Amino acid sequence: MKNLLKGAVTGVWLLLIGMSAAFANDGSKLWLDYQPIAASDALHGEYAAAVKAISYQTSTPTIAAAVEELQLAARTMLGQTPTAARSTRAAAGSVVLAFGRDRAISSLKAAKELAALGKDGYLIRTANGNIYVLGNTDKGVLYGTFHLIRLMQTRRSLAALDITEKPAFDVRILNHWDNLNRSSERGYAGPSIWEWDKLPDTVSTRYKDYARANAAVGINATVLNNVNANAAFITPEYLEKVKIVADILRPYGVRVYLSLNFNAPVSIGGLATSDPLDAGVRQWWKDKTKEIYSYIPDFGGFLVKANSEGQPGPQDYGRSHVDGANMLAAAVKPFGGIVMWRAFVYTVDAGDPMYDRAKQAYLEFMPFDGQFADNVIIQVKNGPIDFQPREPITSLFGAMTKTPLMIEFQVTQEYLGHSIQLVYLAPMWKEVLDQDTYAGGPGSTGAAVTEGKVYPFAGGVSAISGVANTGTDANWTGHIFAQSNWYSFGRLAWNPELTSAGIAGEWIRMTFTNDPGFVAPVEQMMLASHEASVNYMQPLGLHHIFASSGHYGPGVWERIRPGTRPDWVPEYYHRADSLAVGFDRTVKGTDYVSQYFSPLKETYNNIETTPENMLLFFHRVPWDYRMKNGRTLWDEMCYKYTEGLDATREFQKTWDRLEGRIDAERFKEVQYKLREQTRDAIWWRDGVLLYFQSINKLPIPYELERPINSLEVLMNHRQRMSSTSAVPGAPRVEPTSPMGIVQPSRIPPPPPFPQRPRQ
Ligand code: GCV
């Protein structure tokens, strides 16, 4: 009877395997979709023999989470649930989870090796017929367990394992730009996953899944609310809700942080001022911080956007960034918290025709180097403008030698196609992480300077952040492939030396299938997607020529109008006239290049050595300038836009050929979105080329496909608004940063952009 039952269970499970490609799959399991492995697969036998049981010595909520995950993975992939026991003796075929003073560590003589791996690192080793997953802390063990599961998900052998891992950054943090009413600034996947309207009574099961997904890629921190912050988040009513979320994330090693509104002492504290040098204000923050820690004992600290895009800050009181940041640092210091102070500032000097937004963060922050408290870290966007499809690395990286800096990437695709376009961002982030700043000589890459490898920041933490792309859409991120950006942010935060191809390959296998006929073409498509999007939106160093209402389609025709901030308008960035196009940031222009170290400064200052993919970011270039391939700039621009569009058509073909290799639900969803992507790439290519053509009067090379739309139609094409989608019925909240919306103007072309010779 027992055998009969066993046979029936196995039969059902085998049936599931056979049907898995046909099953509906809404993508909600992310990279934790443990697909069944056929018993006929040689690896099935190997895995089944290796994970018969789980043994651990010290029981903690985090160890329990590791056990639960491994059991779930084995049950789903292998049809067998390993027994778990608290014991110091493991039967052969066990996975032994051990940390701290657990006996397995001394019996394997692993203590010394482990000591070098820090609190999140781990060691996975095959010995005595078992697999040992060892860490200094239970968190290390959890990360190691997810690594072990990943090996099975990607069909790697578990024989003779000897793996050591240690994360590059201490804090690997997501920033949710999520509001109280559950709208999400620059979010394209539905309302916020944080159900403030339902908490603390109703607790979504998604919180735990969010924690699992993050732990699986090594993300260990999260800021729950928008940097355009509502002070209500630190009132008791909301702290009670935040506490529930923090309690659920804690076993998975994800620490909670909050964004602050600098004016909170006035707006919720009833004080007359928020001046950071006022004794009453300082005491208010100390008391408030103590209160926060009474709810969340491992609270991570604060993220602050101050004096930027209308947010309050110390400058409102004639004080400095240092005054503001150090006041908050003093409040969190006794509890081991940190302050992440953003350098996204760009005070406009509209009267100065040489004003350059790219220079502002450096100008405002460099004078303070060495003055910030040791638990302050400055959060700096990867590029000097604003998360554009391609920008050079921000000049501040490496420049501040006595202050830790953290890179802020944007996982949500504000300027990269929202959740409509397939754009895999790892290659873009790698450009920044791998870029040599030469700050401390060659090899001072973006990663190295922020890891603290070039200037050791005594006492300071290292960190890296990504603006989250999650929402309540079934697949979490709106576009299935946008999941890969969340995934790769975590993987690169753990190890910036991983390759984009390696991460893509893992993600595809874990998310869809190990079928090589699927993995290889999809990996190629993902790797080509960023360059394609740059080409059909803003090639050759063009930047910020998006429609200002929503940052989706082209807005290249938007003009600077009296009363509008020039640096919110595309014309400010492209500066096109009948003779030339581009932004002169050389020493003869705004001199932004001088904020870089040599030889990067000279490379960018010289039009001949500037990489052509950043040409118009640094130079104002005549339309008839000869590119390295012999084409004129204008012809090359036409080619690049066409190349980008053609690539999207190739993506459609690639995808269509894969029908049947994965479930129909995700296949159709992606197929539909790829169609939209091509449509919108046409909008971009035709729109930008026709607009520039209306200025330079040059023909589009005759061998290239002709525009199929009139400029007028394209300029009035429906503009997609930022989907700051709130829960139904909740009051709509617009992004709190003013958007400077400028209606498309009609041709004729703009007058030449004012150029002032430098003194
Ligand atoms: C959260 C850009 C975005 C804003 C965002 C801001 C920031 O300007 O468009 O929505 O505000 O960056 O990073 O603070």
Boltz pocket constraint, residues with backbone or C-beta under 6 A from the ligand:
constraints:
  - pocket:
      binder: B
      contacts: [[A, 177], [A, 185], [A, 186], [A, 227], [A, 228], [A, 305], [A, 309], [A, 344], [A, 386], [A, 414], [A, 735], [A, 737]]
      max_distance: 6.0
